[in-house]
Amino acid sequence: MPFCKKCRTELKEDAKFCPQCGTPVGVEKRAGPTYVKEREACFGPPGSGGGLWGAMSFGVFLIGLAILWLLDYFWPGILILIGLMVIIGGLVALSRR
């Protein structure tokens, strides 16, 4: 048998309100298909390795900064490197659709 979420009173199967405190008894809301599609569009499907992509791109960014520092093209190179990272990120996001 179900229980009231507020006062933990035992409820009948067909109860719409708790007989003790009057709290409405309802079905928990679940994520609908629209929410799941929007989430996948932003973050990719579950298990797609978004964290791995983030770590790899950060590593490439740091290596690029080190190379730019050694070649004395640090500040203009940062802008170029950020532009390349944005383009690569856009291509990865586009390939997930």
Residue, then its C-alpha position, 0 to 999 in steps of 0.5 A: m500500500p502507498f504512504c502519504k509523503k507528508c505524514r507517512t499515513e498508510l493510504k488506500e490504493d484509490a485515495k486522492f487525498c490523505p485522510q490524515c493531513g489532506t495532502p493530495v496524492g498524485v503520481e510523481k512527474r517524470a521527465g517527458p520525451t520533450y525534456v529528454k530530446e532537449r537534454e540530448a541536443c545540449f549535452g549529447p546522449p547519455g554515455s557519449g563521453g562529454g567529460l572526456w571531450g572536455a578533458m581532452s580539449f582542455g589538455v589541447f588548449l594547455i599544450g597550445l598555450a605552452i607552444l605559443w608561449l615558447l614561440d612568442y606569439f602568446w596573445p595573438g595566438i590565444l585568440i586564434l586558439i580560442g577560435l579554433m576551439v570554438i569551431i571544433g566544439g561546434l563541429v562536434a556538437l553538429s556531428r551529435r545531431 
